[in-house]
């Protein structure tokens, strides 16, 4: 059984579109993780800025940032597994 050329082209176009979307999302995640890493490295001063903040709020904020980092890392790992090509920087 032969697949018609038009169907193959459509399938390839769909595959390229999906791969491109995964690649774009992976790039976004990388940028988000870099920004998040900078905030985490800035420590208390980076989180406080000029605002006064309760210690409990700081702890909750740091935990929230750590959870966000873990979620982004997991999403990036899953995207990388699903990708056909090897993304840059991997």
N, C-alpha and C positions, 0 to 999 in steps of 0.2 A: 504494500500500500504506500503510495506516495502522497506526501502532504503538498497541497498546492502552494506555489511560490508566494502568493499574496498572504496566505496564512502564516508561512514561515517569517515573512517580513513583519507581519503584525506581532508575532510572538517575540521576535528579536527586538522590535521597537518597544514592546512592553517590558521586556527584560532590561533593556538599557535604561528605560525610564525609572523602573523600580530600583535598579542599582545606583542610579544617579541620586535618587531620593535618599537612599540609605547613606550614600557617601556625604551628601549635604548635611544630613542629620548628625553623622559622626563628626563632621567638621564643627557644627554648632556645639556639640557636646564637648569637644576638645577645648573650644573657646570658653565655654561656661566653666569647665573644670580648671582652666588656667586662672580665670578671674577669681574663682572660689579659692583656689590655692593661695593666691596673693592675699586674699582677705584673711585666710586662716593663718598665714605666716605673719601677717601684720600684728597678730595677737590682740591683746586687750586694747592697746592704743588704736589699732585699726578698726576695732569694733566699736569703741567708745566715741571716737571723734571728740566733739566738744560736749556731747550729751552726758548727763549723769544717768547711770544705769545701775540697777540693783544686781548684786552678785548672782542671785538666783536667775535673773534674766540673762546674765552672761552665760551661765552654765547651760541654760535651755537653748540659747542662741548657738553656742558651740556644738551642742548635740544636734541641733537642727542642721547646721552646716555639714556636720559629719554624715548625717543621714542622707542629705542631698548629694554629697560626694559619692557615697556608696551607691545610691540609685543611678547616678550618671555613669559611674564606672561599670555597673552591671549592664545598663542599656548599651554602652559602647561595646562591651564584650559580646553581647548578643548580636548586635549589628555586624560586628566584625566576623562572627561565625557564619552569618547568613550571606555575607558578601562573596561574590565570585572572584573579584580581583583583590589584590592586596593593597589596602589603602596606604598612602604615604605616611611615613612616620610610625609605622607599626612594626 
